[in-house]
Amino acid sequence: MLRLRVNGGFRRTCGWVLAACLAMGPAAGLLPPGAARAADAETDAMLAKLGRPGDFSLAPPTVSEEASSGWYLRADAGYVAAAGASLSSAGAPTGLDLSGSGWSLGGGLGYRITPYLRAEASVDYLALGAAQLGFADFRASTTVALASLYWDVVTVSGFTPYLSAGAGFAIDTLDAPSALRPAGNAWEFAWSVGGGLSYALSSSTSLDLGYRYVSLGSPSYAGGLAMGDVGAHQVRLGVRYMLK
């Protein structure tokens, strides 16, 4: 004798087909009243074995997703290595170099123009370095405001490498003894180039690690003090948040 092995899935499928036929029989008038009542009872029993109502649903899931406005905020902190901040007085070198290690804090507002291009306005404070001549302390810092473009090259598994370039102005500050009568602040043209990598923590929040070089000009101050072509290598770690 030939025997067929039927798996559980096939038996359940046959049960559903049989249940459907039994349910349609009374509605179509194919069964006498007594048989129809028996079929109803048998159908209920079979459905109870197959599963409770609500075990299966063909209703599509409800998805609620609010589109981004394209605008975002950013906040950063970083490490700064200044370069070229050698101090001169009346055109003569003093032997003091204010280049050194420092820190930075900044923030900005940006807008995503296309999936690959962003525009951003940012303001950063950079502590550049310090030096001492006798009992006189000199410190250099700057506040730099830049309008920048960012090119997001490609996104793979949430990681997005990018390149950037920007231009704006810097307010270069020199803290020196009052006897030297420096003006304290000098406005200079500034520009930057850089790159980095961001990682999407969610649809609205990204972690950003980037490097940029910022040119801060050649500031001169009242009293004859001046600094050379000041620049800063900046490594920033920050967060970007997309606005709804």
N, C-alpha and C positions, 0 to 999 in steps of 0.2 A: 504494500500500500504506500502511495506517495503522500508524504506529509510536508506541509508548508509551515515554516516558522514565521510568524507575524509579530513584528515588534510592537511595543506599546503605543508609539505614535500612530501607526496604521490603525490599531484598534480604536484609539480615541477619535481618529478622523471618521472611521466607519460609524462610530456612535453618534457623532454630530450629524452625519448624513441621515442616519436612521431617525434621529430625533426630529430633524427638519421634515422628513417625509411624514412621520406620524403627526407632527403639528399641522402640516398642510392638508392632511387627509380630511379631517372634519370640516375645515374651511371650504374645501372644494366639493363637499358632499359625497365623497367617495366611500365613506364608512357609515354604517347604520348608527343610530343614536347610542345604542348600548356599546357598540365597539368603539365609538368615538370617545365615550367617557372612559373606557378602559385604556384607550390610547393616550388620553390626556394624563391619566394617572401614571402610566408607564413612562410617558415623556417627562413628567415632573421628577420621577424617581431617577431617570437617566441623567437629567440635567443636574440633579443634586450630586450625583456621583462624579460627573465631569467637572463641576466647579460651581462656585457661588456666583451670583450675578455681580458684575463689577470686577471680576478677576481679569478680564480682558477689555481693552478699550482701544478703539480706532480713532478717538478724538485727537487732533494734533495738539502738541504742547503749547502752552501759552508763553510767548517770549516777549518780554518787555525790555527794550533797549533804547535808551535816550541817546540821540546822536550828539556827537561833540560839536562845539561851536567853531572849532579850529584854533581858538585862543588857548594859551597855556601860560602858567607861571613857573619860574624856576628859582631855586635858591642853592647857593654853592659855598663851600669853604675849601681852602686849598693851601698848597705850599708854593712859595715864591723864591726863585733864585735870581737876584738882580745882577745886571751886568752893565759896565760902562759908566757907573756913577762916580767917576773920579772928580774930586773937588778942586777948583782953581779959584784964585783970588787975583783980580785985576789982570787976568790973562796968564798969570804965572801958576804952575802946579803947586799945590800945597803938600802933596804926598799922601793925602787922605783919599781913601777909596770907600765910598759908602755902599758899594756892592756887597751883598751878603745874602743870608737866608732870612726869609720872612714868612708872612702868612697873608691870606686874603679872605675877604668875605664879599659876597655879591648876590645880586638878584636881578631878575629881568622879566620882561613880558614879551611873548612871542606869538606868532601866528603861522599855522601850517598852510602854505599856499597851494601845494600839491602833495601827493603822497611821498614825494622825494625832496621837496624844497620847503625850508622854513625861513622866516624872517624874524629877527629878534632885536630888541633894544635892551641893553643891560648896563648896570652901574656896579663897579667893583672898587673896593678899597684895598690897596696893596701896601704892606709894610715892606720897604725895600732893604733897609740896612742901617747900620750906625757905625760911627767911628769916633775916636777921642784924640784930641790934641792938647796935651797938658791937662788942664782942668776943664777944658771946653769940650762939650759933647755936641756932636752933629748927628742928626737923624734925618733920613729921607723916606718919604712916603708919597703916594699918589692916589688920586681918585680918578678913575678912567670911565668914561661913558662911550659906548660903542653901539653902532648899528651894524648888525652882522647878518650874513646869509649862511645857512647850513644846508649841506647836501647829504641827505640820508641815502647811502649807497645801496644797501639791500638789507632785508630783514630775514634772518634765519633763526628759527626756534626762539624768538623773542629778542635776539641780539641784533643791534643795528650799528654798524660802523658809519662814521660821518666825517666830513671835512668842513672847515669853516674859514671865513675871511670877514674882516670888519674894518670899519674906519669911524673915527670920532675925535674926541679931544681928551686930554689929560690935564688935571690940575696938580702939578708937581709941587710938593711941599718940602721945604728945607727948614728944619728946626736947628737954629744956631744961637750962640750967645748974643744977647741984645747989643753988646758993644760993637758987633760987626754989622748991625743994622740991616739985616736982610729983609726983603719984602715978605718973604715967607712962602708966597704962592706964585707960580708961573703957569700960564695957560699955554699948552702945546698941542700940536696936531698929533694924533695917535692912530695906529693901525695894528691889526693883528692877523695872524694865520694860525690854524691849528687843526686838530682832529681828535677823535675819541671814539668811545663805544658806549652805547646805551643799552639797557635791558628793561623790557616791559614787565613790571611787577603785576600790572593789571591793565585793563583797557584805558585807564585814565592816569596811571602813575608809572613813571619810568625812573630808573636809577641811571645816573650819567657820570662817567669817568672820562675826563678829557685833558688834553694838553694844548696850550697855545703860547705863542711868542707874541709879546706886546711891545711895540716901539713907543716910547714915551717922550720923545723929543730931546732937545738940548736946552734945558731951562737956565736962565740967568736971573739974578736977583739984584736988588738995590744993595749998594755997598761993594759991588764988584765981584761977588761970589757967583759961581756958575758950576754946572755939572756938565759932563760930556754927553755923548749920545747914549741916553739911558734906555735900557731895555729890561725886560723881565720874562723869564721862563716860568710859566704858571701851570701847575697841575691841580685840577679842580675835581672834587667829588660833590655831586649834588643830586637834587631831585627835581623832576619836571611833573607838573600836574595839569592835565587837560581840563579846561573849564567847560561846563555843560551849557 
